[in-house]
Amino acid sequence: MSGVRVLVGTRKGAFVLRSDGRRKDWDVSGPFFGGWEMYHIKGSPVDPNRIYASQTTGWFGQLIQRSNDGGVTWEPVGNQFNYDGVPGTHQWYDGTPHPWEFARVWHLEPSLSDPDTVLAGVEDAALFQSTDGGQIWSELSGLRNQDSGSSWQPGAGGMCLHSIIVSPKDPDRIFVAISSAGAFRTDDGGKSWRPINKGLHSEGLPDEDAEVGHCVHHITMHPSKPDTLFMQKHWDVMRTDNAGDSWVEISGNLPTDFGFAIDVHAHDPETVYVVPIKSDSEHYPLNGQLRVYRSRSGGNEWEPLTKGLPQSNCYVDVLRDAMSVDSLDRCGLYFGTTGGQVYASNDEGDSWETIVRDLPAVLSVEVQTLA
Amino acid sequence: MIRVVLPAHLKTLVNERSEVQLEVDGVASQRSVVDALEGRYPVLLGTIRDPTTKRRRPFVRFYACEEDISHDDPEAPLPAAVVSGDEPFFVIGAMAGG
């Protein structure tokens, strides 16, 4: 029987939520790695029992955990993320050169074809790859060493590489996004990269149309349309239909276009979901109403989805990696909040139920659809 | 025999409930004790000190004989009471955060 497994990373541990295809009754297991920040947990599309997890604290640094049995048991694998060669510098907050320093892994992206191959997006922003199940990590340094790298500057949340998308049409084409630097693309498997930020406008920049420096919060893609990407920028929801060569704004009638999470319906590449957040200084929903907005037209026309979500006195945030979709029929959606709730919809967002409500602050949510 | 007391998170990583006992080759110092610790438990690589520079992580401290020895020379011999096993060598996760 089909089912789903929801992998939840929180500020104080990981949780695994399981249900059958009806997605009504849930088994909650965890915390795994209690007390550690679990930035991201994601399973291999090839082998769903192979799961990678980023485990970190400010005290004891970074570990990578791997499960071969669907999250029941875990083993630590390699945690050495050494920048390639002499790392050089990027800009610090005061504009002075600052050496690249590894802080943590924000995002793990298992390969579409090999369960032992996985990409890692890290802070300070760089992309690493392992081809042996997470034991040895090597930097794809062409990204950091492309022309603009030395000018990147961290934002308030640190200079993190948080989004990684490998094109299902061409494994040599990879998209990444970096907080306060922007989006980048390689067409040669990571050897060379170029910024893909044309069309982004950021009022916080001296040159609002600069080639780099935009605070991209998250990017997503539907696998059937690999040249179309959707972006939640600091402010503005954007789309591209030419693999990032140019972007257009699709915020349309959203009540606020600040936010972090964005995702695409599993079966309809023109149905997009965002969670609008009031502003960059008030990281909570507008008017205390937690609402997912859905566009069935690829953007611009958005409808609020409220059934089952708190519509008063709700002041949580939904972070960039904390929303995910399953591929059952009807498509399911899941998101977690900084207040520790994980919400699920088994009807494309029309209605929502709370799976759990008192976890630590949720950093990431990934769902696996199981045969 | 050196007795090492680890902080709770690192005890969990090495699956030990109480203190760890280590044989250390040569002079027992902060560095040689952590070398031995990482040798027995590779999962600790990078959790106590930077694996390349060998610098102690900022929020990790070393205590011995009721003294904070974190800023001592990492190669300096540990107190005799630690070397004899009468006193443990503490790896501490510093209090932080208010």
Boltz contact constraints between the chains, C-beta under 6 A:
constraints:
  - contact:
      token1: [A, 35]
      token2: [B, 9]
      max_distance: 6.0
  - contact:
      token1: [A, 59]
      token2: [B, 59]
      max_distance: 6.0
  - contact:
      token1: [A, 59]
      token2: [B, 93]
      max_distance: 6.0
  - contact:
      token1: [A, 60]
      token2: [B, 9]
      max_distance: 6.0
  - contact:
      token1: [A, 60]
      token2: [B, 47]
      max_distance: 6.0
  - contact:
      token1: [A, 61]
      token2: [B, 46]
      max_distance: 6.0
  - contact:
      token1: [A, 61]
      token2: [B, 47]
      max_distance: 6.0
  - contact:
      token1: [A, 76]
      token2: [B, 43]
      max_distance: 6.0
  - contact:
      token1: [A, 79]
      token2: [B, 46]
      max_distance: 6.0
  - contact:
      token1: [A, 80]
      token2: [B, 51]
      max_distance: 6.0
